[in-house]
């Protein structure tokens, strides 16, 4: 009988107990235990069966199309925001509230969030068909993170911008600096968005890396998104040059790259023959051969 390769749990169980190791080498032993667990999570040594592409073809196709729509919306928002910042200083909230390109960028990001929720749900549900609990947790956390970003953009579009626009036209809004309170609300929502995105990217990446083909490529890009989320948490409420780079370039370009590979993955699944149907036909042929042999 062929012996199955050991996984990370078995590797950890075979490690020498910490109490039997000299005190001088205990830190290295603990480090090896942690790295073995991480390595076994993202790079399992045992072969797992591929996830059956048994979602309806229409859902896979719509997920691929919506992923490309997210790419277009992210690029549109990035370009329009840069045009707006070239005309009005980014610290001039009053001037930005009257700029058409800034409003177009906000609406592009808002629409992106709505479409992004659907794409993440499709991809996570496809991974979860193999009863992978990381896909459920990661997908749910990413959807909550997107809702947090949607709320922050909603406050900016529907509350802060109209208040500043009214102030610019000489109308009373109750306070000479209405953006202060709205910035506090947006910062809180941004922190929640980045925190849930970090958790969701980690677990969904773990689920994707256990798959095969383009699913593993998507997993690597999700790991990159996990790193970006750490920077997003660190820059909440800050307005410096490096935070501007994270907001204006790294985050949208990461979204473009991630949705591009996710669109290719979903398109490949759409064109692929149903694995579950192939498995049923193989089992039926095996039973027929066994019946003839008997």
C-alpha positions as CSV (number, residue, x, y, z in Angstrom):
1,X,0.0,0.0,0.0
2,X,1.3,3.5,-0.9
3,X,2.1,5.6,2.1
4,X,0.4,9.0,2.2
5,X,2.8,11.9,2.6
6,X,2.7,13.5,6.0
7,X,0.9,16.8,6.5
8,X,1.8,19.7,8.8
9,X,0.0,18.3,11.8
10,X,1.9,15.0,11.6
11,X,5.1,16.9,11.2
12,X,4.4,19.0,14.3
13,X,3.5,15.9,16.3
14,X,6.9,14.3,15.5
15,X,8.8,17.3,16.7
16,X,10.8,16.8,19.9
17,X,8.9,18.0,23.0
18,X,10.1,21.4,24.1
19,X,10.9,20.2,27.6
20,X,13.4,17.7,26.2
21,X,15.3,20.4,24.3
22,X,18.1,22.3,25.9
23,X,17.1,25.8,26.9
24,X,19.6,27.4,24.5
25,X,17.8,25.8,21.5
26,X,14.2,26.2,22.7
27,X,13.6,29.5,20.8
28,X,14.6,27.9,17.5
29,X,12.4,24.9,18.3
30,X,9.4,27.1,18.9
31,X,10.2,29.0,15.7
32,X,10.4,25.8,13.7
33,X,7.0,24.7,15.1
34,X,5.3,27.9,14.0
35,X,6.9,27.9,10.6
36,X,5.9,24.3,10.1
37,X,2.3,25.1,10.9
38,X,2.3,28.0,8.5
39,X,4.0,26.0,5.8
40,X,1.6,23.1,6.3
41,X,-1.4,25.5,6.0
42,X,-0.4,27.2,2.8
43,X,1.6,24.4,1.2
44,X,0.0,21.1,2.3
45,X,2.1,18.1,1.4
46,X,-0.8,15.8,1.0
47,X,-2.7,15.8,-2.3
48,X,-6.3,16.9,-1.9
49,X,-9.0,16.2,-4.6
50,X,-9.8,19.1,-6.8
51,X,-12.8,21.2,-6.1
52,X,-15.6,20.2,-8.5
53,X,-16.7,23.0,-10.8
54,X,-20.3,22.1,-10.3
55,X,-21.6,25.6,-9.9
56,X,-24.1,26.6,-12.7
57,X,-22.3,27.9,-15.8
58,X,-24.3,31.1,-15.7
59,X,-23.0,32.0,-12.2
60,X,-19.4,31.3,-13.2
61,X,-19.7,33.3,-16.4
62,X,-21.4,36.2,-14.6
63,X,-18.6,36.1,-11.9
64,X,-15.9,36.4,-14.6
65,X,-17.7,39.3,-16.3
66,X,-18.3,41.1,-13.1
67,X,-14.6,40.6,-12.2
68,X,-13.6,42.4,-15.4
69,X,-16.1,45.1,-14.6
70,X,-14.4,45.6,-11.3
71,X,-11.1,46.0,-13.2
72,X,-12.6,48.7,-15.4
73,X,-14.2,50.5,-12.4
74,X,-11.0,50.5,-10.4
75,X,-9.0,51.9,-13.3
76,X,-11.7,54.5,-13.9
77,X,-11.7,55.6,-10.3
78,X,-7.9,55.7,-10.1
79,X,-7.6,57.9,-13.2
80,X,-10.4,60.3,-12.3
81,X,-9.1,60.7,-8.8
82,X,-5.7,61.7,-10.1
83,X,-7.2,64.2,-12.5
84,X,-9.2,65.7,-9.6
85,X,-6.0,65.9,-7.4
86,X,-4.1,67.6,-10.2
87,X,-6.7,70.3,-10.3
88,X,-7.5,70.7,-6.6
89,X,-5.3,70.0,-3.6
90,X,-6.3,66.8,-1.8
91,X,-6.5,68.7,1.5
92,X,-9.0,71.2,0.1
93,X,-12.2,69.3,0.9
94,X,-14.3,72.2,0.0
95,X,-12.9,72.4,-3.5
96,X,-13.0,68.7,-4.0
97,X,-16.7,68.7,-3.2
98,X,-17.3,70.8,-6.3
99,X,-15.1,68.9,-8.6
100,X,-16.8,66.6,-11.1
101,X,-13.9,64.2,-11.5
102,X,-13.7,63.6,-7.8
103,X,-17.4,62.9,-7.7
104,X,-17.1,60.5,-10.6
105,X,-14.2,58.7,-8.8
106,X,-16.3,58.3,-5.7
107,X,-19.2,56.8,-7.7
108,X,-16.9,54.4,-9.5
109,X,-15.5,53.1,-6.2
110,X,-19.0,52.8,-4.8
111,X,-20.2,50.8,-7.8
112,X,-17.0,48.7,-7.6
113,X,-17.8,47.7,-4.0
114,X,-21.3,46.4,-5.0
115,X,-19.9,44.3,-7.9
116,X,-16.9,43.2,-5.8
117,X,-19.3,41.6,-3.2
118,X,-20.8,39.4,-5.9
119,X,-17.4,38.3,-7.3
120,X,-16.1,37.4,-3.9
121,X,-19.3,35.5,-3.1
122,X,-19.0,33.4,-6.3
123,X,-15.3,32.6,-5.9
124,X,-15.7,31.8,-2.2
125,X,-18.8,29.6,-2.8
126,X,-16.9,27.7,-5.5
127,X,-14.1,27.0,-3.0
128,X,-16.5,26.1,-0.3
129,X,-18.0,23.3,-2.5
130,X,-15.2,21.1,-1.1
131,X,-16.4,21.9,2.5
132,X,-13.4,24.1,3.0
133,X,-14.2,26.2,6.1
134,X,-11.5,28.8,5.3
135,X,-13.5,29.7,2.2
136,X,-16.7,30.4,4.2
137,X,-14.8,32.5,6.8
138,X,-12.6,34.3,4.3
139,X,-15.4,35.1,1.9
140,X,-17.7,36.4,4.7
141,X,-15.0,38.6,6.2
142,X,-14.2,40.1,2.8
143,X,-17.9,40.9,2.2
144,X,-18.1,42.6,5.6
145,X,-14.9,44.6,4.7
146,X,-16.5,45.7,1.4
147,X,-19.7,46.8,3.2
148,X,-17.5,48.9,5.6
149,X,-15.8,50.6,2.6
150,X,-19.2,51.0,1.0
151,X,-20.4,52.8,4.2
152,X,-17.4,55.0,4.3
153,X,-17.9,56.1,0.6
154,X,-21.6,56.5,1.3
155,X,-20.9,58.9,4.1
156,X,-18.6,60.9,1.9
157,X,-20.9,61.0,-1.1
158,X,-24.3,61.4,0.5
159,X,-23.4,63.4,3.7
160,X,-20.1,65.1,3.6
161,X,-20.0,66.3,0.0
162,X,-23.5,67.8,0.0
163,X,-22.7,69.6,3.3
164,X,-19.5,71.1,1.9
165,X,-21.2,72.0,-1.3
166,X,-23.9,73.9,0.6
167,X,-21.2,75.6,2.6
168,X,-19.5,76.7,-0.6
169,X,-22.7,78.2,-1.8
170,X,-23.1,80.2,1.4
171,X,-25.8,78.0,2.9
172,X,-25.9,77.3,6.6
173,X,-25.0,73.7,7.5
174,X,-24.9,74.1,11.3
175,X,-21.1,74.1,11.8
176,X,-18.3,75.9,10.0
177,X,-16.3,72.7,9.7
178,X,-18.7,69.8,8.9
179,X,-15.9,67.6,7.5
180,X,-14.5,67.0,11.0
181,X,-17.3,64.8,12.2
182,X,-17.6,63.0,8.9
183,X,-13.9,62.2,8.9
184,X,-14.2,60.6,12.3
185,X,-17.0,58.3,11.0
186,X,-15.1,57.5,7.8
187,X,-11.9,56.7,9.7
188,X,-13.8,54.2,12.0
189,X,-15.4,52.5,8.9
190,X,-12.0,52.5,7.2
191,X,-10.4,50.7,10.1
192,X,-13.2,48.1,10.2
193,X,-12.8,47.6,6.5
194,X,-9.1,47.1,6.6
195,X,-9.3,44.7,9.7
196,X,-11.9,42.5,8.1
197,X,-10.1,42.6,4.8
198,X,-6.9,41.4,6.5
199,X,-8.7,38.4,8.1
200,X,-10.7,37.6,5.0
201,X,-7.7,37.7,2.6
202,X,-5.7,35.4,4.9
203,X,-8.3,32.7,5.2
204,X,-9.5,32.9,1.6
205,X,-5.9,32.7,0.4
206,X,-5.4,29.6,2.5
207,X,-8.5,28.0,0.8
208,X,-7.4,29.1,-2.7
209,X,-3.8,27.8,-2.2
210,X,-5.2,24.4,-1.4
211,X,-6.7,24.2,-4.9
212,X,-5.1,23.8,-8.3
213,X,-4.3,25.8,-11.3
214,X,-5.4,29.4,-11.4
215,X,-7.0,29.1,-8.0
216,X,-3.5,28.9,-6.5
217,X,-2.5,32.0,-8.4
218,X,-5.5,33.9,-7.0
219,X,-4.4,32.7,-3.5
220,X,-1.0,34.4,-4.0
221,X,-2.7,37.6,-5.0
222,X,-4.9,37.4,-1.9
223,X,-1.7,37.1,0.2
224,X,-0.6,40.4,-1.5
225,X,-4.0,41.8,-0.5
226,X,-3.4,40.7,3.1
227,X,-0.2,42.7,3.1
228,X,-1.9,45.8,1.7
229,X,-4.5,45.5,4.4
230,X,-1.8,45.8,7.1
231,X,-0.7,49.1,5.5
232,X,-4.3,50.2,5.4
233,X,-4.7,49.7,9.1
234,X,-1.5,51.6,9.8
235,X,-2.6,54.6,7.7
236,X,-6.1,55.1,9.0
237,X,-6.6,58.7,10.0
238,X,-3.1,59.7,8.6
239,X,-2.5,62.1,5.7
240,X,1.1,61.7,4.6
241,X,2.9,61.1,1.4
242,X,3.2,57.3,1.9
243,X,-0.5,57.0,2.8
244,X,-1.4,58.8,-0.4
245,X,0.7,56.2,-2.3
246,X,-1.2,53.4,-0.6
247,X,-4.6,54.9,-1.3
248,X,-4.0,56.2,-4.8
249,X,-1.8,53.6,-6.4
250,X,-1.1,50.4,-4.4
251,X,-4.7,49.6,-3.3
252,X,-6.4,50.2,-6.7
253,X,-3.6,48.5,-8.6
254,X,-3.8,45.5,-6.3
255,X,-7.5,45.3,-6.9
256,X,-6.9,45.4,-10.7
257,X,-4.4,42.6,-10.5
258,X,-6.5,40.5,-8.1
259,X,-9.7,40.8,-10.1
260,X,-7.8,40.1,-13.4
261,X,-6.5,36.7,-12.2
262,X,-9.9,35.9,-10.5
263,X,-11.7,36.6,-13.8
264,X,-9.3,34.3,-15.7
265,X,-9.9,31.6,-13.0
266,X,-13.7,31.9,-13.2
267,X,-13.6,31.9,-17.0
268,X,-11.5,28.8,-17.0
269,X,-14.0,27.1,-14.7
270,X,-16.8,28.2,-17.0
271,X,-15.1,26.6,-20.0
272,X,-14.1,23.4,-18.1
273,X,-16.1,20.2,-18.2
274,X,-18.1,19.5,-15.1
275,X,-15.7,17.5,-12.9
276,X,-18.5,15.9,-10.9
277,X,-20.2,14.6,-14.1
278,X,-16.9,13.2,-15.3
279,X,-16.4,11.5,-11.9
280,X,-19.9,9.9,-12.1
281,X,-19.2,8.6,-15.6
282,X,-15.8,7.2,-14.5
283,X,-17.5,5.4,-11.5
284,X,-20.2,4.0,-13.8
285,X,-17.6,2.7,-16.2
286,X,-15.6,1.1,-13.4
287,X,-18.7,-0.6,-12.1
288,X,-19.6,-1.9,-15.5
289,X,-16.0,-3.2,-16.0
290,X,-16.2,-5.0,-12.6
291,X,-19.5,-6.5,-13.5
292,X,-18.2,-7.8,-16.8
293,X,-15.1,-9.2,-15.1
294,X,-17.2,-11.1,-12.6
